[in-house]
Amino acid sequence: MVRKRQRFLRPCVDRLDDRCLLSGSGLPSGLSPTQLKTAYGINAVDFTLSGLPYSGDGSGQTIAIVDAFHDPYALSDLKTFDATFGLPDPQFTQIDLGSDAITNDGWAGEITLDIEWSHAVAPKANIVLIEAQDQTIPAFLAAIDTARHIPGVSVVSMSFGIPQYNVPGATAYDPIFTTPDGHTGVTFIASSGDSGTKIANGGGPLWPAQSPNVVAIGGTTLVIGGPSGYLGESIWNGSGGGYSAFEPEPAYQYKIQSTGKRSIPDISLVADPTTGVAVYTTSPSFGGGGWAVYGGTSLSAPAFGGIMAIVNEGRAIQGEHTLDGPTQTLPALYSLPASDYNGVAVFGPGLGLNYTYGPTNLSNTVITTGLGSPAGVSFINDLVTPPTPVVAPKPPAPPITFPTSVFGAGFGLVVGPLPGTGSTGTGMHHKHTPAPHHHPMPKPIHGKKPSGHTTRSAQHATTAMIVAAFDAAIPSFTPQQA
């Protein structure tokens, strides 16, 4: 039976994209843990210490999963999943920040997807499930703060997304996606969304994925087969992405773009539900359990959480600290060689919604898949011992252009002699934006100060000259609201 894509929690939260509730005997439909790990070349990761081999399975690491509402069947569903695929049961802890009596069928499906597939990728990692009281921003913030303070947690996975315009003052929340003082390094991971790039349809950059302190995970259509198990990937139409309206461009993205804005996702994994994975879930409403095929970037995020647990295991074996997301994991991802990523084709058989194929910036970075998908053991090994990040100089901001200007295409702020004058500008033009009306908030981690200042009189004089030049050259020019 095909289950209709559910949106009853919108516009508040984007959870997952599910298909095909199944019944019957034998192994369920959907990719198995072995198939997914083989496709990405992470089924045989080994580390060495003093000449002895250690299996790359997440041993010694703890993955925190943040979801909403209580799932009374989370552990029993995980045990069924493990028994079906021959996986060991993990050390599992469930922390309910709300009421055990408040359940939700949709979130129960999200919870089982998240814990089963982070565990499938890193079967020896510990799993801690933190259930937010509800799906409001304060409840999620409390759950995230709880997750990052749990001793031993090195990965926090968040398979939910809220449209950026529904999160007032989002930049003020960036400090919560950082490692607490005295804690082992924590990498924060979030789904980029399942509604494509069109903001009007609930797509575009979502929170928390758009935070520069969070690794944003997009989605692909994965085709498996052949000797290696991997035949290729294309963009899944539903993969969310785009440029944040609020977050500035982080330094680790300088070398791939020059928009001045944070773009997401950073990397991608399988998300298309037509190439999705098997999940066992039980409905809290009536207690019935069964297998389903799940997809969405709600799958991509916990699967990458499992990969990061393996990376941190390798670092621990070498006597290194686990990676801190903002200062180590994200800069390292943008410093890895291109060979560590699978290229993602623009066109493919994905079945998402409201997606325009192939949006790229000037550096050919595909918005909906980021750098690509992890390409096997080399990706993991190069994160275990990451290269020194090379931060490119900050690129100049793109000029403000007026296509109908008599000055021609590309005319923007004056950088030479002003039209109609023999003088030059000050060389420093600041664009001022009125401050939003809200309470004072903590300064964002990656906030940037202006590189220089002009005096108030010089600014006013320059502004007057620019306005006069526009009035003289384009007397009929009328500003239009974007």
VMD Tcl script that draws the C-alpha trace (Angstrom):
set ca {
  {0.00 0.00 0.00}
  {1.38 3.37 -0.96}
  {1.10 5.81 1.85}
  {0.45 9.40 0.90}
  {3.19 11.89 1.74}
  {2.16 13.35 5.09}
  {2.31 17.09 5.80}
  {0.05 17.39 8.83}
  {2.84 18.96 10.87}
  {3.60 21.65 8.34}
  {4.40 24.50 8.24}
  {6.13 24.02 11.57}
  {8.42 21.08 10.89}
  {9.60 19.10 7.89}
  {10.20 15.50 9.01}
  {10.50 12.77 6.39}
  {9.29 11.39 3.10}
  {7.81 7.92 3.47}
  {6.51 5.35 1.02}
  {5.12 1.83 0.91}
  {3.95 0.33 4.17}
  {4.70 -3.35 3.74}
  {3.61 -6.65 5.17}
  {4.43 -10.28 4.61}
  {7.29 -12.60 5.38}
  {10.96 -12.60 4.53}
  {13.29 -9.62 4.37}
  {11.52 -6.28 3.88}
  {11.78 -4.14 0.78}
  {14.08 -1.15 0.77}
  {17.85 -1.02 1.05}
  {19.41 -3.13 3.77}
  {22.27 -1.91 5.98}
  {24.73 -4.01 3.96}
  {23.51 -2.61 0.65}
  {23.76 1.02 1.75}
  {27.18 0.60 3.39}
  {28.53 -1.32 0.40}
  {27.28 1.34 -2.01}
  {29.16 4.04 -0.11}
  {32.23 1.87 0.40}
  {32.05 1.96 4.20}
  {31.26 -1.72 4.79}
  {34.88 -2.66 5.44}
  {36.51 0.18 7.37}
  {39.46 -0.91 9.50}
  {41.77 1.02 11.79}
  {45.12 -0.13 13.13}
  {46.71 0.38 16.54}
  {50.09 -1.15 17.38}
  {49.72 -3.46 14.43}
  {46.32 -4.74 15.53}
  {43.22 -4.18 13.37}
  {40.06 -2.57 14.73}
  {36.77 -2.64 12.86}
  {35.33 0.76 11.95}
  {31.90 0.33 13.54}
  {31.55 3.32 15.86}
  {32.83 1.54 18.96}
  {33.24 3.86 21.94}
  {31.21 6.67 20.37}
  {27.77 8.01 21.31}
  {25.26 9.41 18.81}
  {22.51 11.66 20.17}
  {19.26 11.72 18.18}
  {16.93 14.71 18.70}
  {13.24 14.23 17.83}
  {9.87 15.24 19.29}
  {7.23 13.48 21.40}
  {7.52 10.10 23.07}
  {7.79 6.79 21.23}
  {7.00 3.92 23.63}
  {8.09 1.35 21.00}
  {11.46 2.84 20.03}
  {13.56 0.17 21.73}
  {11.41 -2.81 20.73}
  {11.32 -1.61 17.10}
  {15.11 -1.27 17.12}
  {15.48 -4.80 18.46}
  {13.24 -6.13 15.65}
  {15.34 -4.23 13.10}
  {18.56 -5.64 14.55}
  {17.27 -9.21 14.66}
  {16.15 -8.99 11.03}
  {19.49 -7.76 9.73}
  {21.80 -9.55 12.14}
  {22.98 -6.42 13.95}
  {24.02 -6.23 17.60}
  {21.70 -4.36 19.94}
  {23.37 -1.09 20.97}
  {23.60 0.55 24.34}
  {20.37 2.56 24.06}
  {19.14 5.39 26.29}
  {15.81 7.18 25.87}
  {15.31 10.61 27.46}
  {11.76 12.00 27.33}
  {11.69 15.74 28.05}
  {7.90 15.84 27.85}
  {5.22 13.44 28.97}
  {5.23 9.72 28.29}
  {1.53 10.04 27.55}
  {2.02 12.42 24.61}
  {2.78 10.42 21.46}
  {2.56 11.09 17.73}
  {2.47 8.49 14.94}
  {4.42 10.65 12.48}
  {7.21 11.39 14.93}
  {7.33 7.74 15.98}
  {8.17 6.89 12.36}
  {10.84 9.58 12.37}
  {12.34 8.28 15.59}
  {12.60 4.69 14.38}
  {14.13 5.83 11.07}
  {16.73 7.90 12.89}
  {17.83 5.40 15.51}
  {17.74 2.36 13.19}
  {19.83 3.92 10.45}
  {22.42 5.72 12.55}
  {22.83 2.32 14.22}
  {22.87 0.46 10.89}
  {25.87 2.51 9.72}
  {27.72 2.44 13.08}
  {26.41 -0.72 14.79}
  {28.71 -0.53 17.84}
  {28.01 3.12 18.68}
  {25.85 4.00 21.67}
  {22.51 5.65 20.87}
  {20.85 8.31 23.03}
  {17.36 9.41 21.96}
  {16.26 12.81 23.28}
  {12.54 13.41 22.80}
  {11.60 17.10 22.84}
  {8.45 18.01 24.70}
  {6.81 19.20 21.47}
  {7.78 20.55 18.07}
  {8.26 24.19 19.03}
  {11.57 26.03 18.79}
  {12.05 26.35 22.58}
  {11.42 22.60 22.98}
  {13.95 21.72 20.28}
  {16.52 24.10 21.78}
  {16.12 22.44 25.17}
  {16.55 19.00 23.61}
  {19.64 20.06 21.63}
  {21.19 21.60 24.73}
  {20.50 18.39 26.63}
  {22.07 16.31 23.85}
  {25.31 18.28 23.62}
  {25.93 18.09 27.36}
  {25.58 14.30 27.64}
  {29.03 12.85 28.49}
  {30.62 11.05 25.57}
  {28.29 12.39 22.85}
  {30.34 13.18 19.75}
  {27.51 13.44 17.19}
  {24.09 15.13 17.41}
  {21.69 14.27 14.58}
  {18.58 16.40 13.90}
  {16.11 15.16 11.30}
  {13.74 18.09 11.30}
  {13.60 21.46 9.63}
  {11.72 24.70 10.11}
  {11.45 27.31 7.31}
  {13.93 30.05 8.06}
  {11.32 32.80 8.14}
  {9.51 30.94 10.94}
  {12.61 31.12 13.15}
  {13.01 34.74 14.22}
  {16.53 35.64 15.22}
  {17.93 32.29 14.02}
  {21.52 33.54 14.13}
  {21.20 34.04 17.89}
  {20.78 30.27 18.27}
  {24.09 29.42 16.57}
  {26.02 29.15 19.87}
  {23.91 26.16 20.92}
  {25.46 24.16 18.05}
  {28.88 24.26 19.66}
  {30.81 21.95 21.97}
  {30.30 22.84 25.66}
  {33.38 23.76 27.67}
  {35.20 20.69 28.95}
  {33.25 18.33 26.68}
  {34.62 16.10 23.95}
  {34.19 17.55 20.45}
  {30.64 17.44 19.05}
  {29.56 17.52 15.39}
  {25.99 18.72 14.78}
  {24.14 17.34 11.74}
  {20.78 18.35 10.28}
  {18.57 17.45 7.31}
  {18.39 20.08 4.56}
  {14.68 19.39 3.93}
  {12.40 17.40 1.63}
  {10.57 20.15 -0.27}
  {13.16 21.29 -2.78}
  {14.46 24.82 -3.14}
  {11.29 26.85 -3.62}
  {10.65 28.84 -0.47}
  {7.01 29.43 -1.44}
  {6.43 25.67 -1.23}
  {8.14 25.17 2.12}
  {11.57 24.51 0.63}
  {14.76 26.52 0.60}
  {17.14 26.85 3.54}
  {15.73 25.38 6.73}
  {16.73 25.81 10.36}
  {18.78 24.30 11.96}
  {20.59 23.12 8.79}
  {21.37 26.67 7.71}
  {23.42 27.40 10.83}
  {27.12 27.72 9.90}
  {27.85 25.49 12.93}
  {25.79 22.59 11.55}
  {26.65 20.09 8.81}
  {23.66 20.30 6.45}
  {22.85 17.02 4.67}
  {21.03 16.99 1.33}
  {19.56 14.09 -0.59}
  {20.27 11.99 -3.68}
  {18.74 9.22 -5.75}
  {21.07 6.24 -5.29}
  {21.36 3.54 -7.94}
  {23.02 0.34 -6.75}
  {24.30 -2.74 -8.55}
  {27.42 -4.10 -10.19}
  {30.56 -5.42 -8.48}
  {31.03 -2.35 -6.27}
  {27.37 -2.01 -5.38}
  {27.41 1.60 -6.57}
  {26.23 2.66 -10.02}
  {25.78 6.36 -9.42}
  {23.73 9.13 -7.88}
  {21.63 12.01 -9.09}
  {19.97 14.90 -7.35}
  {16.79 13.89 -5.56}
  {14.18 16.42 -6.60}
  {12.99 16.97 -3.03}
  {16.42 17.78 -1.58}
  {16.21 21.13 0.19}
  {18.80 23.81 -0.27}
  {19.59 27.39 -1.12}
  {21.09 30.52 0.37}
  {20.22 31.70 3.86}
  {18.54 35.06 4.20}
  {20.12 35.60 7.61}
  {23.35 33.65 8.01}
  {26.51 35.17 6.50}
  {28.81 33.12 4.34}
  {31.14 31.12 6.63}
  {34.86 31.24 5.96}
  {34.99 27.55 5.01}
  {32.77 28.30 1.98}
  {34.83 31.22 0.65}
  {36.66 29.11 -1.91}
  {33.51 27.73 -3.53}
  {31.24 30.76 -3.68}
  {31.09 34.53 -3.32}
  {27.47 35.23 -2.43}
  {28.02 36.54 1.08}
  {25.43 34.03 2.32}
  {25.56 30.59 3.92}
  {24.50 27.97 1.38}
  {23.19 24.50 2.17}
  {23.58 21.55 1.99}
  {27.23 20.79 2.62}
  {27.15 17.14 1.48}
  {24.50 14.57 0.57}
  {23.45 10.93 0.89}
  {20.59 8.80 -0.37}
  {17.15 10.30 0.31}
  {14.86 9.43 -2.60}
  {12.13 7.17 -1.13}
  {12.04 5.20 -4.39}
  {15.58 4.11 -3.50}
  {14.90 4.27 0.24}
  {15.65 2.00 3.17}
  {13.78 -0.57 5.23}
  {12.45 0.63 8.59}
  {10.45 -1.24 11.22}
  {8.04 1.02 13.10}
  {5.07 0.65 15.43}
  {2.17 3.08 15.60}
  {1.63 4.38 19.16}
  {-2.03 4.93 18.33}
  {-2.95 1.29 17.87}
  {0.22 -0.66 18.64}
  {0.53 -2.24 15.21}
  {4.04 -2.70 13.85}
  {5.33 -3.32 10.35}
  {7.96 -2.61 7.74}
  {8.03 0.48 5.56}
  {10.36 2.01 2.98}
  {11.50 5.43 4.17}
  {13.43 8.19 2.48}
  {13.95 11.93 2.75}
  {16.87 13.87 4.13}
  {15.60 12.57 7.48}
  {17.41 9.41 6.40}
  {20.51 11.20 5.11}
  {21.26 12.97 8.40}
  {21.34 9.97 10.80}
  {23.19 7.87 8.21}
  {25.88 10.55 8.09}
  {25.78 10.61 11.88}
  {26.84 6.96 11.77}
  {29.71 7.83 9.42}
  {30.90 10.56 11.80}
  {30.82 8.07 14.69}
  {33.19 5.86 12.69}
  {35.43 8.84 11.97}
  {35.59 9.73 15.66}
  {36.29 6.11 16.56}
  {39.31 6.23 14.26}
  {40.50 9.43 15.88}
  {40.12 7.93 19.35}
  {42.20 4.91 18.30}
  {44.93 7.33 17.23}
  {44.70 9.12 20.57}
  {43.02 12.20 19.08}
  {39.98 14.09 20.36}
  {36.65 13.77 18.58}
  {35.99 16.47 15.99}
  {34.35 19.76 16.89}
  {31.77 20.56 14.22}
  {32.20 24.31 13.61}
  {35.98 24.51 13.91}
  {37.06 21.11 12.58}
  {34.44 18.99 10.79}
  {33.00 21.69 8.55}
  {36.34 23.26 7.53}
  {37.72 19.75 6.93}
  {34.81 18.78 4.66}
  {35.59 21.76 2.42}
  {39.33 20.96 2.44}
  {39.13 17.28 1.44}
  {40.28 16.32 -2.06}
  {37.58 15.98 -4.71}
  {38.32 12.25 -4.88}
  {36.77 11.85 -1.42}
  {33.35 12.66 -2.86}
  {31.07 11.00 -5.36}
  {29.89 13.39 -8.02}
  {26.11 13.79 -8.14}
  {24.46 14.09 -11.53}
  {22.05 16.95 -12.09}
  {19.46 14.89 -13.94}
  {18.03 11.62 -12.71}
  {14.92 9.63 -11.86}
  {14.19 11.30 -8.50}
  {10.55 11.82 -7.55}
  {10.49 14.87 -5.28}
  {8.40 18.05 -5.38}
  {8.76 21.58 -6.73}
  {12.39 21.39 -7.78}
  {14.13 23.25 -10.56}
  {16.92 21.05 -11.90}
  {20.50 22.08 -11.56}
  {20.66 25.43 -9.71}
  {24.33 26.31 -9.32}
  {26.38 29.26 -8.24}
  {29.23 30.69 -10.29}
  {31.60 28.02 -8.99}
  {29.31 25.21 -10.20}
  {28.40 24.15 -6.67}
  {25.10 22.36 -6.94}
  {22.92 23.87 -4.25}
  {20.91 20.76 -3.54}
  {23.79 18.29 -3.05}
  {26.72 20.40 -1.85}
  {30.16 18.84 -2.24}
  {28.78 15.41 -3.20}
  {28.34 12.17 -1.26}
  {31.02 10.37 0.80}
  {33.22 8.18 -1.40}
  {34.24 5.31 0.80}
  {37.16 4.65 3.08}
  {39.26 7.54 1.78}
  {36.59 10.00 2.94}
  {36.66 8.52 6.44}
  {40.45 8.25 6.65}
  {40.92 11.83 5.49}
  {38.56 13.04 8.21}
  {40.33 10.92 10.82}
  {43.49 12.82 9.90}
  {42.11 15.90 8.14}
  {44.25 18.19 6.03}
  {44.98 21.63 7.39}
  {42.07 23.75 6.19}
  {43.06 26.32 3.62}
  {40.80 29.30 4.06}
  {40.63 31.31 0.88}
  {40.52 35.11 1.13}
  {37.03 36.46 1.48}
  {35.73 37.13 -2.04}
  {34.28 40.53 -2.85}
  {30.53 40.83 -2.54}
  {28.76 40.65 -5.91}
  {27.79 44.09 -7.26}
  {24.23 45.30 -6.93}
  {22.97 45.41 -10.51}
  {20.13 47.19 -12.20}
  {19.38 45.39 -15.50}
  {17.58 48.41 -17.02}
  {20.31 50.90 -16.15}
  {21.59 53.13 -18.93}
  {25.03 52.29 -17.61}
  {24.62 48.76 -18.97}
  {24.57 45.32 -17.38}
  {26.69 45.01 -14.29}
  {26.47 48.61 -13.14}
  {26.17 48.74 -9.39}
  {27.68 50.79 -6.61}
  {30.07 53.40 -7.87}
  {33.70 52.32 -7.54}
  {35.35 54.93 -9.77}
  {34.51 58.46 -10.87}
  {30.85 59.16 -10.29}
  {28.85 59.64 -13.49}
  {28.57 63.32 -14.25}
  {31.38 64.30 -11.87}
  {35.12 64.50 -12.01}
  {35.63 63.18 -8.51}
  {35.89 59.74 -7.04}
  {34.01 58.11 -4.21}
  {35.47 57.40 -0.82}
  {36.15 53.79 -1.75}
  {34.00 52.50 1.14}
  {30.23 52.21 0.76}
  {28.30 50.61 3.60}
  {24.89 49.12 3.07}
  {22.78 49.65 6.16}
  {19.83 47.45 7.05}
  {17.38 48.52 9.79}
  {17.71 46.31 12.85}
  {14.77 43.94 13.39}
  {12.50 44.66 16.32}
  {13.32 41.95 18.81}
  {15.02 41.56 22.16}
  {18.82 41.71 22.27}
  {20.35 38.34 21.38}
  {23.77 36.79 21.86}
  {26.33 37.73 19.25}
  {26.57 35.00 16.56}
  {29.74 32.93 16.62}
  {30.61 33.79 13.03}
  {29.49 37.42 13.06}
  {31.85 39.62 11.04}
  {32.79 43.19 11.80}
  {33.04 45.71 8.96}
  {36.53 45.85 7.57}
  {36.69 49.63 7.87}
  {34.71 52.75 8.67}
  {34.19 56.16 7.11}
  {33.12 59.18 9.05}
  {29.43 59.99 9.22}
  {29.94 63.18 7.17}
  {31.89 61.28 4.51}
  {29.15 58.63 4.32}
  {26.48 61.30 3.93}
  {28.50 63.11 1.28}
  {29.11 59.90 -0.65}
  {25.45 58.90 -0.42}
  {24.38 62.31 -1.69}
  {26.77 62.06 -4.65}
  {25.49 58.59 -5.57}
  {21.87 59.68 -5.32}
  {22.59 62.76 -7.42}
  {24.35 60.64 -10.03}
  {21.38 58.27 -10.25}
  {18.94 61.17 -10.45}
  {20.93 62.72 -13.28}
  {21.42 59.51 -15.22}
  {18.09 57.77 -14.59}
  {15.54 60.44 -13.63}
  {12.65 57.99 -14.02}
  {14.19 55.30 -11.79}
  {11.76 54.11 -9.11}
  {12.88 51.60 -6.48}
  {10.88 48.37 -6.53}
  {10.32 46.21 -3.49}
  {11.96 42.82 -3.88}
}
mol new
graphics top color blue
foreach p $ca { graphics top sphere $p radius 0.5 }
foreach p [lrange $ca 0 end-1] q [lrange $ca 1 end] { graphics top cylinder $p $q radius 0.2 }
display resetview
